[in-house]
Amino acid sequence: MTSTVPALGTRTAEGSALQAVLLDMDGTLVDTEGFWWDVEVEVFAGLGHTLDDSWRHVVVGGPMTRSAGFLIEATGADIALAELTLLLNTGFEARIAQTLPLMPGAARLLAELSEYEIPTALVSASHRRIIDRVLTSLGPQHFALSVAGDEVTRTKPHPDPYLLAAAGLGVDPARCAVVEDTATGVAAAEAAGCHVVAVPSVAPIAPAARRTVVGSLEEVDLAFLRGLVTPTV
């Protein structure tokens, strides 16, 4: 299931093989990966447990159930997964209500995609309640649709979220460019058959076939994304 916002049209540039751009949220468009870790640290401190900083690389970019489940197992905390998920989402919402910094280049990229009417989707492992809150700051008009982690049976690193987004836009995943910041998200996009731009936020990501690694969204524009998708003859 997806939640849609007003579509921007489906026109792509003449001669371009790029049909759509699919964007991750946390750590890619908004500088919130650190927020999640801070909330996790605070919640577990309240439960009497200290998180090892090395676990940050394990939980980053993954679905809430995986991250929360890992932390429960690692700490031995006496809390149910559903209760912990609620605490983490509530804590994160409180954090982003105070400030929601965009990643460098994010606002400019979104504006350019909108200007040229490139079909764009927001694809996140975060839950719908979080996505809808963040969309108010990102600008819902920039996205034809969004896919949340609690709306798919299998979220990242499985390809399902990106396949669902491509289907919702009526485009071929092989002609989509995905922008991601974690290995988990990259794995999902590549499994869906998309071209990937990796902008690592917490852990390094190596270049690979159909994957381009950049240091910042400031290096990414529409011409760059179009260049990733080669027209078929």
C-alpha positions as CSV (number, residue, x, y, z in Angstrom):
1,M,0.0,0.0,0.0
2,T,1.3,3.5,-0.8
3,S,0.1,6.9,0.3
4,T,0.0,9.3,-2.6
5,V,0.3,13.1,-2.8
6,P,-0.4,15.3,-5.9
7,A,1.4,13.9,-8.9
8,L,3.8,16.0,-10.9
9,G,3.1,14.4,-14.3
10,T,4.9,11.6,-16.0
11,R,6.8,13.4,-18.7
12,T,10.5,12.6,-19.1
13,A,13.0,14.4,-21.2
14,E,13.1,13.5,-24.9
15,G,15.9,11.1,-25.6
16,S,16.5,10.2,-22.0
17,A,16.1,6.6,-20.8
18,L,15.5,7.8,-17.2
19,Q,11.9,7.3,-16.3
20,A,11.8,8.1,-12.6
21,V,13.9,8.9,-9.5
22,L,13.4,7.0,-6.3
23,L,14.8,8.6,-3.1
24,D,15.5,7.2,0.3
25,M,14.7,9.6,3.3
26,D,16.8,9.2,6.5
27,G,20.5,10.1,5.8
28,T,19.8,10.7,2.2
29,L,17.5,13.7,2.1
30,V,17.3,14.6,5.8
31,D,20.2,14.5,8.2
32,T,18.5,12.2,10.7
33,E,20.5,9.0,10.9
34,G,22.2,10.4,14.0
35,F,18.8,11.3,15.4
36,W,17.7,7.6,15.3
37,W,20.8,6.5,17.1
38,D,20.5,9.3,19.8
39,V,16.9,8.2,20.4
40,E,17.9,4.5,20.7
41,V,20.6,5.4,23.2
42,E,18.2,7.5,25.2
43,V,15.4,4.8,25.2
44,F,17.8,2.0,26.3
45,A,19.4,4.2,28.9
46,G,15.9,4.6,30.4
47,L,15.7,0.8,30.4
48,G,19.0,0.6,32.2
49,H,21.2,-0.4,29.3
50,T,24.1,1.3,27.5
51,L,24.4,0.8,23.8
52,D,27.8,0.0,22.2
53,D,28.7,2.6,19.6
54,S,29.8,-0.2,17.2
55,W,26.2,-1.3,17.0
56,R,25.3,1.8,15.2
57,H,26.6,0.3,11.9
58,V,24.4,-2.7,12.4
59,V,21.1,-0.8,12.9
60,V,21.6,2.0,10.4
61,G,19.4,1.9,7.4
62,G,17.4,-1.1,8.3
63,P,13.7,-1.7,9.1
64,M,12.6,-0.8,12.6
65,T,11.8,-4.5,13.5
66,R,15.3,-5.6,12.6
67,S,17.1,-2.7,14.4
68,A,14.9,-2.9,17.5
69,G,15.1,-6.7,17.6
70,F,18.9,-6.6,17.4
71,L,19.1,-4.1,20.2
72,I,16.8,-6.1,22.4
73,E,18.9,-9.2,21.8
74,A,22.2,-7.5,22.2
75,T,21.3,-5.8,25.5
76,G,18.9,-8.4,27.0
77,A,16.4,-5.6,27.7
78,D,13.1,-6.7,29.1
79,I,10.8,-5.1,26.6
80,A,8.6,-6.3,23.8
81,L,9.4,-5.4,20.2
82,A,6.1,-3.6,19.7
83,E,6.6,-1.5,22.9
84,L,10.1,-0.6,21.9
85,T,9.0,0.3,18.4
86,L,6.4,2.7,19.8
87,L,9.0,4.3,22.1
88,L,11.5,4.8,19.3
89,N,9.0,6.3,16.9
90,T,7.6,8.6,19.5
91,G,11.1,9.7,20.5
92,F,12.1,10.3,16.9
93,E,9.0,12.4,16.2
94,A,9.8,14.6,19.2
95,R,13.3,15.1,17.9
96,I,12.3,16.1,14.4
97,A,9.6,18.4,15.7
98,Q,12.5,20.6,17.1
99,T,14.7,20.5,14.0
100,L,14.8,18.7,10.7
101,P,18.0,19.5,8.8
102,L,18.2,18.7,5.1
103,M,21.3,17.1,3.6
104,P,23.4,19.4,1.5
105,G,22.0,19.6,-2.0
106,A,18.7,17.9,-1.1
107,A,16.5,21.0,-1.6
108,R,18.1,21.9,-4.9
109,L,17.8,18.4,-6.3
110,L,14.1,18.1,-5.3
111,A,13.4,21.5,-6.9
112,E,15.1,20.5,-10.1
113,L,13.3,17.2,-10.4
114,S,10.0,19.0,-9.9
115,E,10.9,21.7,-12.4
116,Y,11.5,19.1,-15.1
117,E,8.5,17.0,-14.0
118,I,10.5,13.9,-13.3
119,P,8.3,11.3,-11.6
120,T,9.8,11.0,-8.1
121,A,9.0,8.7,-5.1
122,L,10.1,8.7,-1.5
123,V,11.0,5.1,-0.4
124,S,11.9,4.6,3.2
125,A,12.2,1.9,5.8
126,S,10.7,4.4,8.3
127,H,7.1,4.0,9.3
128,R,4.2,5.9,7.7
129,R,3.7,8.2,10.8
130,I,7.4,9.3,10.5
131,I,7.3,9.7,6.7
132,D,4.2,11.9,6.8
133,R,5.8,14.1,9.4
134,V,9.0,14.5,7.4
135,L,7.1,15.2,4.2
136,T,5.7,18.4,5.6
137,S,9.3,19.7,5.7
138,L,10.6,18.2,2.5
139,G,7.5,19.4,0.5
140,P,5.0,16.7,-0.4
141,Q,4.6,18.4,-3.8
142,H,8.0,17.0,-4.8
143,F,6.8,13.4,-4.7
144,A,4.2,11.5,-6.8
145,L,4.0,8.8,-4.1
146,S,5.8,7.5,-1.0
147,V,6.4,4.0,0.3
148,A,6.8,3.3,4.1
149,G,8.5,0.4,5.8
150,D,5.4,-0.7,7.6
151,E,3.4,-0.8,4.3
152,V,5.3,-3.7,2.7
153,T,5.6,-7.3,3.9
154,R,9.4,-7.2,3.3
155,T,11.2,-3.9,3.5
156,K,14.8,-3.1,2.7
157,P,17.2,-4.9,2.0
158,H,14.5,-6.7,0.0
159,P,13.6,-5.2,-3.3
160,D,9.8,-4.9,-2.5
161,P,9.7,-1.2,-1.6
162,Y,11.4,-0.1,-4.8
163,L,9.4,-2.5,-7.0
164,L,6.3,-1.1,-5.4
165,A,7.3,2.4,-6.0
166,A,8.2,1.7,-9.7
167,A,4.9,0.0,-10.2
168,G,3.0,2.9,-8.6
169,L,4.7,5.3,-11.0
170,G,4.1,2.9,-13.9
171,V,7.8,2.8,-14.8
172,D,10.5,0.1,-15.4
173,P,12.8,-0.4,-12.4
174,A,15.7,-0.8,-14.8
175,R,15.1,2.7,-16.0
176,C,15.0,4.2,-12.5
177,A,17.7,6.0,-10.6
178,V,17.8,5.4,-6.8
179,V,19.6,7.5,-4.3
180,E,20.5,5.8,-1.0
181,D,22.9,6.3,1.9
182,T,23.3,2.8,3.4
183,A,24.3,-0.7,2.3
184,T,20.9,-2.0,3.2
185,G,19.1,0.5,1.0
186,V,21.6,0.0,-1.8
187,A,21.0,-3.8,-1.7
188,A,17.2,-3.2,-1.9
189,A,17.5,-1.0,-4.9
190,E,20.0,-3.2,-6.8
191,A,17.9,-6.3,-6.1
192,A,15.0,-4.4,-7.8
193,G,17.2,-3.8,-10.8
194,C,17.6,-0.1,-10.4
195,H,20.6,2.1,-11.1
196,V,22.0,3.3,-7.7
197,V,23.7,6.4,-6.5
198,A,25.2,5.8,-3.1
199,V,25.8,8.8,-0.8
200,P,27.3,7.1,2.3
201,S,26.1,8.7,5.6
202,V,27.5,6.4,8.4
203,A,29.4,3.5,6.9
204,P,31.4,3.4,3.6
205,I,29.9,1.9,0.5
206,A,32.1,0.6,-2.3
207,P,31.4,1.3,-6.0
208,A,30.1,-1.6,-8.1
209,A,28.3,-2.3,-11.4
210,R,25.2,-0.2,-11.7
211,R,26.3,1.7,-8.6
212,T,28.0,5.1,-8.4
213,V,29.3,6.4,-5.1
214,V,29.5,10.2,-4.4
215,G,30.4,12.2,-1.4
216,S,27.3,14.4,-1.3
217,L,24.0,15.2,-3.0
218,E,25.7,18.4,-4.1
219,E,27.4,16.2,-6.8
220,V,24.0,14.9,-8.0
221,D,21.7,16.7,-10.5
222,L,19.3,15.7,-13.2
223,A,22.0,15.5,-15.9
224,F,24.0,13.2,-13.6
225,L,21.0,10.9,-13.0
226,R,20.1,10.8,-16.7
227,G,23.7,9.7,-17.5
228,L,23.3,6.6,-15.3
229,V,20.6,5.1,-17.4
230,T,21.8,4.2,-20.9
231,P,19.1,4.3,-23.7
232,T,18.3,0.9,-25.1
233,V,18.6,0.4,-28.8
